């Protein structure tokens, strides 16, 4: 199973009533305070710099728990994802624990953070192609 197939599977499993969580997550990440750099800084400040660097790098992605994410992610962003997806905060954090490593990995294909931040449209387009293929 390829990365995009895995994301599609996870998005389907994390969807509330048929509206997938993945598009909501991508939209919110595209507007994360400080962009990709802000997300990375939040992880580093929260003691999870090694975890987020593993997602950016070209090696294996280290796991993250919902509790760790709750401690480091911008509360407003998580609440917005929950509100827009119709899911409760704990369910969103659990889904993010599975999605974020893959999304950050996909958004940093060369092992470096792109200057423009997350390309939500590009990631959604690739996902859509994988779902149709």
Buried (B, 14 or more C-beta within 10 A) or exposed (E): EEBBEBBBEBBEEBBBEEEBBBBBBBBBBBEBEEBBEBBBBBBBEBEBEEBBBBBBBEEEBBEBEBEBBBEBBBEEBBEBBBEBBBBEBEBBBBBBBBBBBBBBBBBBEEEEBBEEBBBBEEBBEBBEEBBEE
